[in-house]
Amino acid sequence: MISSTSNPQIKNLIQLQAKPKERLEQNAFVAEGIKMFEEARDGGHLIKAYVTEELYEEKTGEDPDYFKGAACETVTEQVMKAASDTLAPQGVLAVVKRKGYNLSEIIKKQTVNLVLLEDLRDPGNLGTIVRTAEGAGVTGIILSQSSVDIYNPKVIRATMGAIYRMPFVYVKDFYGALEEIKAAGISVYAAHLKAAVEYDSLSYPEKSAVLIGNEAKGLSEEAAALSTCNIKIPMEGKVESLNAGIAAALIMYEIYRQKRR
């Protein structure tokens, strides 16, 4: 059992939680909680798990094979609290392999329904978008290099496991990626405050993409100009815009609704 926060493995866990550079170099990230551990274990993505002695005894008492085949180390409650990114840890931290995707494989599928994110910065927004995207049948997410790290612990928690299943890729040249996406026959619909077309008044084609911008500044004019069509969500009162995650969800589900007809 690991009982000290000075243990090199625990120091590394904390680094993986805190630093995108460490996650990139080690090709790994940390997922917290029982559900996230189980999905990583069952999907073959688990590198190693760190479990409190109490949770280990509880789970193996219910099922002696619960941790079978999983590299696992027990830790004290104190160590778990120090390594966790949450105030109330569930008792298990999983070090998980990062997945690798590329733009070409995402945009050249037979069915394409994308979300494109330019300079999205809030971890909660990104996690919500990833989770909602899976529910709405989105086939991939494309992010600008300046967007928040999808393996940020807050993003991971907000995805509720969708991080394991939703294809995504960061692109250095976001505008070039938009051109490539359009050249692949995918229509791009940009959420833009100045647009004249309301998002639910269009008939979306089989291959489509929703383009969402930065929470504070919105989309750049360059990105908006590259879209097939700029769309807006109608507003009442004095509200100027919606949260990026909510705006993306409304448009994703309108496309989903139309495709189910």
VOLORO-220115 format. One record per atom (N, C-alpha, C): residue number from 1; residue in one letter; atom name; x, y, z. Coordinates in steps of 0.05 Angstrom, whole numbers, plus 5000, padded with zeros to 4 digits. Layout:
VOLORO-220115
   k r  a    x    y    z
 NUM a CA    X    Y    Z
...
***
This chain:
VOLORO-220115
   k r  a    x    y    z
   1 m  N 5017 4976 5000
   1 m CA 5000 5000 5000
   1 m  C 5018 5025 5000
   2 i  N 5009 5045 4984
   2 i CA 5024 5071 4984
   2 i  C 5012 5089 5006
   3 s  N 5028 5098 5024
   3 s CA 5019 5114 5046
   3 s  C 5031 5142 5047
   4 s  N 5047 5148 5027
   4 s CA 5061 5175 5027
   4 s  C 5056 5189 5001
   5 t  N 5051 5215 5003
   5 t CA 5047 5231 4979
   5 t  C 5074 5237 4965
   6 s  N 5096 5229 4979
   6 s CA 5123 5232 4967
   6 s  C 5130 5209 4949
   7 n  N 5113 5189 4948
   7 n CA 5118 5166 4931
   7 n  C 5119 5176 4901
   8 p  N 5139 5167 4886
   8 p CA 5142 5176 4858
   8 p  C 5116 5171 4841
   9 q  N 5102 5150 4846
   9 q CA 5078 5144 4830
   9 q  C 5056 5165 4836
  10 i  N 5054 5173 4861
  10 i CA 5034 5193 4869
  10 i  C 5042 5221 4858
  11 k  N 5067 5226 4860
  11 k CA 5077 5252 4848
  11 k  C 5070 5253 4818
  12 n  N 5074 5231 4805
  12 n CA 5068 5230 4776
  12 n  C 5038 5233 4771
  13 l  N 5021 5220 4788
  13 l CA 4992 5223 4786
  13 l  C 4984 5253 4787
  14 i  N 4996 5267 4806
  14 i CA 4990 5295 4810
  14 i  C 4999 5311 4786
  15 q  N 5022 5305 4775
  15 q CA 5032 5318 4751
  15 q  C 5013 5314 4727
  16 l  N 5004 5289 4724
  16 l CA 4986 5283 4702
  16 l  C 4960 5298 4705
  17 q  N 4951 5302 4729
  17 q CA 4926 5317 4733
  17 q  C 4930 5346 4726
  18 a  N 4954 5357 4733
  18 a CA 4958 5386 4731
  18 a  C 4969 5396 4705
  19 k  N 4984 5379 4690
  19 k CA 5000 5390 4668
  19 k  C 4994 5376 4641
  20 p  N 4983 5391 4622
  20 p CA 4978 5380 4595
  20 p  C 5003 5368 4582
  21 k  N 5026 5381 4588
  21 k CA 5052 5372 4576
  21 k  C 5058 5344 4585
  22 e  N 5054 5338 4611
  22 e CA 5059 5311 4622
  22 e  C 5040 5291 4609
  23 r  N 5015 5298 4605
  23 r CA 4995 5280 4593
  23 r  C 5004 5274 4564
  24 l  N 5014 5294 4550
  24 l CA 5022 5290 4523
  24 l  C 5047 5272 4521
  25 e  N 5067 5278 4538
  25 e CA 5092 5264 4538
  25 e  C 5089 5234 4546
  26 q  N 5071 5230 4565
  26 q CA 5067 5202 4575
  26 q  C 5045 5188 4560
  27 n  N 5032 5202 4542
  27 n CA 5010 5191 4526
  27 n  C 4989 5178 4544
  28 a  N 4982 5193 4566
  28 a CA 4964 5182 4586
  28 a  C 4949 5205 4599
  29 f  N 4927 5199 4612
  29 f CA 4912 5218 4628
  29 f  C 4900 5204 4652
  30 v  N 4889 5219 4670
  30 v CA 4877 5208 4695
  30 v  C 4847 5211 4694
  31 a  N 4833 5189 4699
  31 a CA 4803 5190 4701
  31 a  C 4796 5182 4729
  32 e  N 4778 5197 4741
  32 e CA 4770 5192 4769
  32 e  C 4742 5179 4770
  33 g  N 4739 5162 4790
  33 g CA 4713 5150 4796
  33 g  C 4709 5122 4786
  34 i  N 4690 5108 4798
  34 i CA 4685 5080 4793
  34 i  C 4676 5075 4764
  35 k  N 4657 5091 4754
  35 k CA 4648 5087 4727
  35 k  C 4670 5091 4706
  36 m  N 4686 5112 4710
  36 m CA 4708 5117 4692
  36 m  C 4729 5095 4692
  37 f  N 4734 5085 4717
  37 f CA 4753 5062 4719
  37 f  C 4742 5038 4705
  38 e  N 4717 5031 4709
  38 e CA 4706 5007 4697
  38 e  C 4706 5009 4666
  39 e  N 4700 5032 4655
  39 e CA 4700 5035 4626
  39 e  C 4728 5032 4615
  40 a  N 4748 5044 4629
  40 a CA 4776 5041 4620
  40 a  C 4785 5012 4622
  41 r  N 4778 4999 4643
  41 r CA 4785 4971 4647
  41 r  C 4772 4953 4626
  42 d  N 4747 4956 4622
  42 d CA 4732 4939 4603
  42 d  C 4739 4945 4574
  43 g  N 4748 4970 4569
  43 g CA 4755 4977 4541
  43 g  C 4784 4972 4534
  44 g  N 4799 4962 4553
  44 g CA 4827 4956 4548
  44 g  C 4845 4981 4547
  45 h  N 4836 5003 4559
  45 h CA 4851 5028 4558
  45 h  C 4866 5034 4584
  46 l  N 4862 5018 4605
  46 l CA 4873 5023 4631
  46 l  C 4903 5016 4632
  47 i  N 4919 5035 4642
  47 i CA 4947 5030 4647
  47 i  C 4951 5020 4676
  48 k  N 4940 5035 4695
  48 k CA 4942 5027 4723
  48 k  C 4921 5042 4739
  49 a  N 4911 5029 4760
  49 a CA 4891 5041 4778
  49 a  C 4902 5044 4806
  50 y  N 4894 5065 4820
  50 y CA 4901 5070 4847
  50 y  C 4876 5071 4863
  51 v  N 4874 5053 4883
  51 v CA 4848 5049 4897
  51 v  C 4852 5050 4927
  52 t  N 4834 5063 4941
  52 t CA 4836 5063 4971
  52 t  C 4831 5034 4981
  53 e  N 4843 5028 5003
  53 e CA 4840 5001 5015
  53 e  C 4811 4995 5020
  54 e  N 4796 5015 5029
  54 e CA 4767 5011 5036
  54 e  C 4752 5004 5011
  55 l  N 4756 5018 4989
  55 l CA 4741 5011 4964
  55 l  C 4750 4985 4953
  56 y  N 4776 4979 4955
  56 y CA 4786 4953 4945
  56 y  C 4772 4930 4960
  57 e  N 4770 4932 4986
  57 e CA 4757 4911 5001
  57 e  C 4728 4909 4995
  58 e  N 4715 4932 4991
  58 e CA 4686 4932 4985
  58 e  C 4681 4918 4958
  59 k  N 4696 4926 4938
  59 k CA 4691 4915 4911
  59 k  C 4699 4885 4909
  60 t  N 4721 4877 4921
  60 t CA 4728 4849 4920
  60 t  C 4711 4832 4937
  61 g  N 4698 4845 4958
  61 g CA 4679 4830 4974
  61 g  C 4654 4824 4958
  62 e  N 4646 4843 4941
  62 e CA 4622 4838 4924
  62 e  C 4629 4819 4901
  63 d  N 4653 4822 4890
  63 d CA 4661 4806 4867
  63 d  C 4692 4802 4869
  64 p  N 4701 4778 4876
  64 p CA 4729 4773 4879
  64 p  C 4746 4779 4854
  65 d  N 4733 4778 4830
  65 d CA 4747 4783 4805
  65 d  C 4745 4812 4795
  66 y  N 4735 4830 4812
  66 y CA 4730 4857 4803
  66 y  C 4755 4870 4792
  67 f  N 4777 4867 4805
  67 f CA 4802 4879 4796
  67 f  C 4820 4860 4780
  68 k  N 4809 4837 4773
  68 k CA 4825 4817 4759
  68 k  C 4834 4827 4732
  69 g  N 4860 4824 4726
  69 g CA 4871 4833 4701
  69 g  C 4878 4862 4700
  70 a  N 4872 4877 4721
  70 a CA 4878 4906 4722
  70 a  C 4902 4911 4740
  71 a  N 4922 4925 4729
  71 a CA 4945 4933 4746
  71 a  C 4934 4952 4767
  72 c  N 4938 4946 4792
  72 c CA 4924 4960 4814
  72 c  C 4942 4964 4838
  73 e  N 4941 4987 4850
  73 e CA 4956 4993 4874
  73 e  C 4938 5006 4895
  74 t  N 4939 4996 4920
  74 t CA 4922 5008 4941
  74 t  C 4937 5032 4953
  75 v  N 4921 5052 4961
  75 v CA 4932 5076 4974
  75 v  C 4915 5083 4998
  76 t  N 4926 5100 5015
  76 t CA 4911 5109 5038
  76 t  C 4891 5131 5030
  77 e  N 4871 5136 5047
  77 e CA 4852 5157 5041
  77 e  C 4866 5184 5039
  78 q  N 4886 5188 5055
  78 q CA 4901 5214 5054
  78 q  C 4915 5217 5027
  79 v  N 4927 5196 5017
  79 v CA 4941 5198 4992
  79 v  C 4921 5202 4969
  80 m  N 4898 5188 4971
  80 m CA 4877 5192 4950
  80 m  C 4867 5221 4949
  81 k  N 4863 5233 4972
  81 k CA 4854 5261 4973
  81 k  C 4875 5280 4961
  82 a  N 4900 5274 4966
  82 a CA 4922 5291 4956
  82 a  C 4924 5288 4926
  83 a  N 4920 5264 4915
  83 a CA 4924 5259 4886
  83 a  C 4899 5267 4870
  84 s  N 4876 5267 4883
  84 s CA 4851 5272 4869
  84 s  C 4847 5301 4862
  85 d  N 4832 5306 4840
  85 d CA 4826 5333 4832
  85 d  C 4799 5342 4843
  86 t  N 4786 5325 4858
  86 t CA 4759 5331 4869
  86 t  C 4760 5334 4899
  87 l  N 4740 5347 4911
  87 l CA 4738 5350 4940
  87 l  C 4729 5325 4953
  88 a  N 4713 5309 4939
  88 a CA 4702 5284 4950
  88 a  C 4709 5260 4932
  89 p  N 4733 5250 4933
  89 p CA 4741 5228 4915
  89 p  C 4724 5203 4919
  90 q  N 4720 5188 4897
  90 q CA 4705 5163 4898
  90 q  C 4722 5139 4906
  91 g  N 4748 5144 4909
  91 g CA 4765 5122 4918
  91 g  C 4781 5108 4897
  92 v  N 4780 5117 4872
  92 v CA 4796 5104 4852
  92 v  C 4804 5125 4831
  93 l  N 4830 5124 4823
  93 l CA 4841 5140 4802
  93 l  C 4852 5120 4781
  94 a  N 4845 5125 4756
  94 a CA 4855 5107 4734
  94 a  C 4873 5123 4716
  95 v  N 4897 5112 4711
  95 v CA 4915 5123 4691
  95 v  C 4908 5109 4665
  96 v  N 4900 5125 4645
  96 v CA 4888 5114 4620
  96 v  C 4904 5122 4596
  97 k  N 4906 5104 4576
  97 k CA 4920 5111 4551
  97 k  C 4904 5132 4536
  98 r  N 4918 5151 4525
  98 r CA 4905 5170 4506
  98 r  C 4899 5157 4480
  99 k  N 4878 5166 4467
  99 k CA 4871 5155 4441
  99 k  C 4882 5173 4419
 100 g  N 4887 5162 4396
 100 g CA 4897 5178 4373
 100 g  C 4878 5177 4349
 101 y  N 4871 5200 4339
 101 y CA 4854 5202 4315
 101 y  C 4867 5221 4296
 102 n  N 4859 5221 4271
 102 n CA 4868 5241 4252
 102 n  C 4844 5253 4237
 103 l  N 4849 5277 4226
 103 l CA 4827 5291 4213
 103 l  C 4815 5275 4190
 104 s  N 4832 5263 4174
 104 s CA 4823 5249 4150
 104 s  C 4803 5226 4157
 105 e  N 4810 5210 4177
 105 e CA 4792 5188 4184
 105 e  C 4766 5197 4195
 106 i  N 4765 5221 4208
 106 i CA 4740 5231 4219
 106 i  C 4722 5243 4198
 107 i  N 4733 5257 4178
 107 i CA 4716 5270 4158
 107 i  C 4709 5253 4134
 108 k  N 4723 5230 4131
 108 k CA 4717 5213 4108
 108 k  C 4700 5189 4113
 109 k  N 4686 5190 4136
 109 k CA 4667 5169 4142
 109 k  C 4642 5171 4124
 110 q  N 4627 5150 4122
 110 q CA 4603 5150 4105
 110 q  C 4582 5169 4116
 111 t  N 4579 5168 4143
 111 t CA 4561 5187 4157
 111 t  C 4578 5207 4172
 112 v  N 4573 5232 4168
 112 v CA 4590 5253 4181
 112 v  C 4572 5273 4194
 113 n  N 4576 5277 4220
 113 n CA 4561 5297 4235
 113 n  C 4581 5308 4255
 114 l  N 4593 5331 4250
 114 l CA 4615 5341 4265
 114 l  C 4608 5365 4283
 115 v  N 4625 5369 4303
 115 v CA 4625 5394 4318
 115 v  C 4653 5406 4316
 116 l  N 4655 5431 4308
 116 l CA 4681 5445 4304
 116 l  C 4683 5467 4325
 117 l  N 4705 5467 4340
 117 l CA 4708 5485 4363
 117 l  C 4732 5503 4359
 118 e  N 4728 5529 4357
 118 e CA 4750 5548 4354
 118 e  C 4755 5562 4380
 119 d  N 4779 5556 4392
 119 d CA 4788 5570 4416
 119 d  C 4769 5568 4439
 120 l  N 4757 5545 4443
 120 l CA 4740 5540 4466
 120 l  C 4758 5537 4491
 121 r  N 4752 5551 4512
 121 r CA 4771 5552 4534
 121 r  C 4760 5540 4560
 122 d  N 4734 5538 4564
 122 d CA 4724 5529 4589
 122 d  C 4722 5498 4590
 123 p  N 4734 5485 4610
 123 p CA 4734 5456 4612
 123 p  C 4705 5445 4614
 124 g  N 4689 5458 4630
 124 g CA 4661 5449 4633
 124 g  C 4646 5450 4607
 125 n  N 4650 5471 4591
 125 n CA 4636 5472 4565
 125 n  C 4645 5449 4547
 126 l  N 4671 5445 4546
 126 l CA 4681 5423 4528
 126 l  C 4671 5396 4537
 127 g  N 4671 5391 4563
 127 g CA 4661 5365 4573
 127 g  C 4632 5361 4567
 128 t  N 4616 5383 4570
 128 t CA 4588 5381 4564
 128 t  C 4583 5376 4534
 129 i  N 4599 5390 4518
 129 i CA 4596 5386 4489
 129 i  C 4603 5357 4481
 130 v  N 4624 5346 4492
 130 v CA 4632 5319 4485
 130 v  C 4610 5299 4493
 131 r  N 4599 5303 4517
 131 r CA 4578 5285 4527
 131 r  C 4552 5288 4510
 132 t  N 4545 5313 4504
 132 t CA 4521 5318 4488
 132 t  C 4525 5308 4460
 133 a  N 4549 5311 4449
 133 a CA 4555 5302 4422
 133 a  C 4549 5273 4418
 134 e  N 4558 5257 4438
 134 e CA 4553 5228 4436
 134 e  C 4523 5223 4436
 135 g  N 4508 5237 4453
 135 g CA 4479 5233 4454
 135 g  C 4465 5241 4429
 136 a  N 4476 5261 4415
 136 a CA 4463 5271 4391
 136 a  C 4474 5258 4365
 137 g  N 4489 5237 4368
 137 g CA 4498 5222 4345
 137 g  C 4521 5236 4329
 138 v  N 4535 5254 4342
 138 v CA 4558 5267 4328
 138 v  C 4580 5246 4324
 139 t  N 4593 5248 4301
 139 t CA 4614 5228 4294
 139 t  C 4642 5237 4299
 140 g  N 4646 5262 4306
 140 g CA 4673 5271 4311
 140 g  C 4674 5301 4319
 141 i  N 4694 5308 4334
 141 i CA 4698 5336 4343
 141 i  C 4725 5345 4334
 142 i  N 4726 5369 4322
 142 i CA 4751 5381 4312
 142 i  C 4756 5406 4329
 143 l  N 4780 5408 4341
 143 l CA 4786 5431 4358
 143 l  C 4811 5446 4348
 144 s  N 4810 5472 4351
 144 s CA 4833 5488 4345
 144 s  C 4854 5483 4366
 145 q  N 4880 5487 4359
 145 q CA 4902 5481 4377
 145 q  C 4900 5497 4403
 146 s  N 4887 5521 4402
 146 s CA 4886 5539 4425
 146 s  C 4863 5531 4444
 147 s  N 4847 5511 4438
 147 s CA 4825 5503 4455
 147 s  C 4835 5489 4480
 148 v  N 4819 5488 4500
 148 v CA 4826 5474 4525
 148 v  C 4833 5445 4520
 149 d  N 4851 5434 4536
 149 d CA 4859 5406 4534
 149 d  C 4836 5388 4540
 150 i  N 4828 5370 4522
 150 i CA 4806 5352 4526
 150 i  C 4811 5332 4549
 151 y  N 4837 5329 4556
 151 y CA 4844 5311 4578
 151 y  C 4847 5325 4605
 152 n  N 4840 5350 4606
 152 n CA 4838 5365 4631
 152 n  C 4819 5350 4650
 153 p  N 4826 5346 4675
 153 p CA 4809 5330 4693
 153 p  C 4780 5340 4694
 154 k  N 4775 5366 4693
 154 k CA 4748 5376 4694
 154 k  C 4732 5368 4668
 155 v  N 4746 5368 4646
 155 v CA 4734 5359 4621
 155 v  C 4726 5330 4623
 156 i  N 4745 5314 4632
 156 i CA 4741 5285 4634
 156 i  C 4716 5279 4651
 157 r  N 4714 5292 4674
 157 r CA 4691 5287 4692
 157 r  C 4665 5295 4678
 158 a  N 4665 5318 4664
 158 a CA 4640 5327 4652
 158 a  C 4631 5310 4628
 159 t  N 4650 5295 4616
 159 t CA 4642 5278 4594
 159 t  C 4627 5253 4603
 160 m  N 4629 5246 4628
 160 m CA 4615 5222 4639
 160 m  C 4621 5197 4622
 161 g  N 4645 5194 4613
 161 g CA 4653 5170 4598
 161 g  C 4653 5173 4568
 162 a  N 4640 5194 4558
 162 a CA 4639 5198 4529
 162 a  C 4667 5202 4517
 163 i  N 4686 5211 4534
 163 i CA 4714 5215 4524
 163 i  C 4726 5189 4513
 164 y  N 4717 5166 4522
 164 y CA 4727 5140 4512
 164 y  C 4716 5133 4485
 165 r  N 4694 5146 4477
 165 r CA 4680 5138 4453
 165 r  C 4678 5159 4431
 166 m  N 4682 5184 4437
 166 m CA 4679 5205 4417
 166 m  C 4705 5212 4403
 167 p  N 4707 5207 4377
 167 p CA 4731 5214 4362
 167 p  C 4736 5244 4362
 168 f  N 4761 5252 4365
 168 f CA 4767 5281 4364
 168 f  C 4795 5285 4354
 169 v  N 4801 5309 4345
 169 v CA 4828 5315 4337
 169 v  C 4833 5346 4340
 170 y  N 4857 5353 4349
 170 y CA 4865 5381 4350
 170 y  C 4880 5387 4324
 171 v  N 4875 5410 4312
 171 v CA 4889 5417 4287
 171 v  C 4904 5443 4291
 172 k  N 4928 5444 4280
 172 k CA 4945 5468 4282
 172 k  C 4934 5491 4264
 173 d  N 4925 5483 4240
 173 d CA 4914 5503 4221
 173 d  C 4884 5499 4220
 174 f  N 4870 5513 4237
 174 f CA 4841 5510 4239
 174 f  C 4826 5519 4214
 175 y  N 4835 5541 4202
 175 y CA 4823 5550 4177
 175 y  C 4828 5531 4154
 176 g  N 4852 5520 4153
 176 g CA 4858 5500 4133
 176 g  C 4841 5475 4137
 177 a  N 4836 5468 4162
 177 a CA 4818 5445 4168
 177 a  C 4790 5450 4158
 178 l  N 4780 5475 4162
 178 l CA 4754 5482 4152
 178 l  C 4752 5479 4122
 179 e  N 4772 5487 4108
 179 e CA 4773 5484 4079
 179 e  C 4773 5455 4071
 180 e  N 4788 5439 4086
 180 e CA 4789 5410 4080
 180 e  C 4762 5396 4085
 181 i  N 4749 5405 4107
 181 i CA 4723 5394 4114
 181 i  C 4703 5400 4092
 182 k  N 4703 5425 4083
 182 k CA 4684 5433 4061
 182 k  C 4690 5418 4035
 183 a  N 4716 5415 4030
 183 a CA 4724 5401 4005
 183 a  C 4715 5372 4006
 184 a  N 4710 5361 4030
 184 a CA 4701 5333 4032
 184 a  C 4671 5331 4030
 185 g  N 4658 5353 4022
 185 g CA 4629 5353 4018
 185 g  C 4612 5357 4043
 186 i  N 4625 5368 4064
 186 i CA 4611 5372 4090
 186 i  C 4603 5402 4092
 187 s  N 4578 5407 4097
 187 s CA 4568 5435 4100
 187 s  C 4573 5444 4128
 188 v  N 4584 5468 4131
 188 v CA 4592 5479 4157
 188 v  C 4573 5501 4165
 189 y  N 4561 5499 4189
 189 y CA 4541 5518 4199
 189 y  C 4553 5531 4223
 190 a  N 4558 5557 4221
 190 a CA 4572 5572 4242
 190 a  C 4551 5587 4260
 191 a  N 4553 5582 4286
 191 a CA 4536 5597 4305
 191 a  C 4547 5625 4307
 192 h  N 4532 5645 4298
 192 h CA 4542 5672 4296
 192 h  C 4520 5692 4304
 193 l  N 4526 5711 4321
 193 l CA 4506 5730 4331
 193 l  C 4495 5748 4309
 194 k  N 4511 5752 4288
 194 k CA 4502 5770 4266
 194 k  C 4488 5756 4244
 195 a  N 4484 5730 4246
 195 a CA 4471 5715 4225
 195 a  C 4442 5722 4222
 196 a  N 4432 5720 4197
 196 a CA 4404 5726 4192
 196 a  C 4386 5700 4193
 197 v  N 4399 5677 4190
 197 v CA 4384 5652 4188
 197 v  C 4382 5638 4216
 198 e  N 4358 5632 4224
 198 e CA 4354 5618 4250
 198 e  C 4360 5588 4247
 199 y  N 4372 5577 4267
 199 y CA 4384 5550 4266
 199 y  C 4363 5528 4260
 200 d  N 4338 5533 4268
 200 d CA 4317 5512 4264
 200 d  C 4300 5517 4239
 201 s  N 4309 5535 4222
 201 s CA 4294 5541 4197
 201 s  C 4307 5527 4173
 202 l  N 4329 5514 4177
 202 l CA 4344 5501 4155
 202 l  C 4339 5471 4154
 203 s  N 4343 5460 4131
 203 s CA 4344 5431 4128
 203 s  C 4373 5423 4125
 204 y  N 4384 5410 4145
 204 y CA 4412 5403 4146
 204 y  C 4417 5378 4128
 205 p  N 4439 5379 4113
 205 p CA 4445 5357 4095
 205 p  C 4457 5333 4111
 206 e  N 4460 5311 4097
 206 e CA 4470 5286 4110
 206 e  C 4497 5290 4123
 207 k  N 4514 5306 4109
 207 k CA 4541 5311 4119
 207 k  C 4542 5341 4128
 208 s  N 4543 5345 4154
 208 s CA 4542 5372 4164
 208 s  C 4560 5375 4189
 209 a  N 4567 5401 4195
 209 a CA 4584 5407 4217
 209 a  C 4574 5433 4231
 210 v  N 4575 5433 4257
 210 v CA 4568 5457 4273
 210 v  C 4593 5470 4282
 211 l  N 4596 5496 4277
 211 l CA 4620 5511 4284
 211 l  C 4614 5530 4308
 212 i  N 4628 5526 4330
 212 i CA 4624 5542 4354
 212 i  C 4650 5556 4362
 213 g  N 4647 5581 4371
 213 g CA 4671 5597 4377
 213 g  C 4676 5601 4406
 214 n  N 4696 5618 4412
 214 n CA 4705 5624 4439
 214 n  C 4682 5635 4456
 215 e  N 4682 5628 4482
 215 e CA 4660 5636 4500
 215 e  C 4658 5667 4502
 216 a  N 4680 5681 4502
 216 a CA 4679 5710 4506
 216 a  C 4677 5725 4479
 217 k  N 4692 5716 4460
 217 k CA 4695 5731 4434
 217 k  C 4678 5720 4412
 218 g  N 4668 5696 4415
 218 g CA 4653 5683 4393
 218 g  C 4672 5673 4372
 219 l  N 4661 5670 4348
 219 l CA 4678 5660 4325
 219 l  C 4694 5683 4314
 220 s  N 4718 5676 4304
 220 s CA 4733 5696 4289
 220 s  C 4719 5701 4262
 221 e  N 4724 5725 4251
 221 e CA 4712 5731 4226
 221 e  C 4722 5713 4204
 222 e  N 4748 5704 4207
 222 e CA 4759 5686 4187
 222 e  C 4744 5659 4186
 223 a  N 4738 5649 4210
 223 a CA 4724 5623 4212
 223 a  C 4695 5626 4201
 224 a  N 4682 5648 4210
 224 a CA 4655 5652 4201
 224 a  C 4653 5655 4170
 225 a  N 4673 5668 4159
 225 a CA 4673 5672 4130
 225 a  C 4677 5646 4115
 226 l  N 4689 5626 4128
 226 l CA 4694 5600 4115
 226 l  C 4670 5581 4117
 227 s  N 4650 5588 4132
 227 s CA 4627 5571 4136
 227 s  C 4609 5570 4112
 228 t  N 4593 5549 4109
 228 t CA 4574 5547 4088
 228 t  C 4551 5567 4093
 229 c  N 4544 5569 4119
 229 c CA 4521 5587 4126
 229 c  C 4525 5594 4156
 230 n  N 4520 5620 4162
 230 n CA 4520 5629 4190
 230 n  C 4492 5627 4201
 231 i  N 4489 5616 4225
 231 i CA 4462 5613 4237
 231 i  C 4461 5625 4264
 232 k  N 4437 5631 4274
 232 k CA 4435 5642 4301
 232 k  C 4412 5629 4316
 233 i  N 4413 5631 4342
 233 i CA 4392 5621 4359
 233 i  C 4376 5645 4368
 234 p  N 4350 5646 4363
 234 p CA 4334 5670 4370
 234 p  C 4333 5674 4400
 235 m  N 4333 5700 4408
 235 m CA 4334 5707 4436
 235 m  C 4311 5726 4443
 236 e  N 4301 5724 4468
 236 e CA 4283 5743 4479
 236 e  C 4297 5759 4500
 237 g  N 4285 5781 4509
 237 g CA 4296 5797 4530
 237 g  C 4322 5810 4523
 238 k  N 4339 5814 4542
 238 k CA 4364 5828 4537
 238 k  C 4389 5810 4535
 239 v  N 4383 5783 4534
 239 v CA 4405 5764 4532
 239 v  C 4417 5766 4504
 240 e  N 4443 5768 4502
 240 e CA 4457 5771 4477
 240 e  C 4465 5744 4465
 241 s  N 4472 5725 4483
 241 s CA 4482 5699 4473
 241 s  C 4478 5678 4495
 242 l  N 4481 5653 4487
 242 l CA 4479 5631 4505
 242 l  C 4506 5620 4511
 243 n  N 4508 5605 4533
 243 n CA 4532 5590 4540
 243 n  C 4540 5573 4516
 244 a  N 4566 5570 4510
 244 a CA 4575 5556 4486
 244 a  C 4565 5527 4486
 245 g  N 4565 5514 4510
 245 g CA 4556 5486 4511
 245 g  C 4527 5484 4505
 246 i  N 4511 5502 4515
 246 i CA 4482 5502 4510
 246 i  C 4476 5508 4481
 247 a  N 4489 5527 4470
 247 a CA 4485 5534 4442
 247 a  C 4491 5510 4424
 248 a  N 4514 5498 4429
 248 a CA 4522 5474 4413
 248 a  C 4502 5452 4416
 249 a  N 4491 5448 4440
 249 a CA 4472 5427 4445
 249 a  C 4446 5431 4429
 250 l  N 4436 5456 4429
 250 l CA 4412 5462 4414
 250 l  C 4415 5455 4385
 251 i  N 4437 5464 4373
 251 i CA 4441 5459 4345
 251 i  C 4446 5430 4339
 252 m  N 4462 5417 4355
 252 m CA 4467 5388 4352
 252 m  C 4441 5372 4352
 253 y  N 4423 5379 4370
 253 y CA 4399 5363 4373
 253 y  C 4378 5371 4351
 254 e  N 4380 5394 4340
 254 e CA 4363 5401 4317
 254 e  C 4371 5384 4293
 255 i  N 4397 5381 4289
 255 i CA 4407 5364 4267
 255 i  C 4399 5335 4272
 256 y  N 4402 5327 4296
 256 y CA 4394 5299 4304
 256 y  C 4365 5294 4299
 257 r  N 4348 5314 4307
 257 r CA 4319 5311 4304
 257 r  C 4312 5308 4274
 258 q  N 4325 5325 4257
 258 q CA 4319 5323 4229
 258 q  C 4328 5296 4217
 259 k  N 4350 5286 4226
 259 k CA 4360 5261 4215
 259 k  C 4344 5237 4223
 260 r  N 4329 5240 4245
 260 r CA 4312 5218 4255
 260 r  C 4285 5217 4241
 261 r  N 4278 5237 4226
 261 r CA 4251 5238 4214
 261 r  C 4248 5217 4192
***
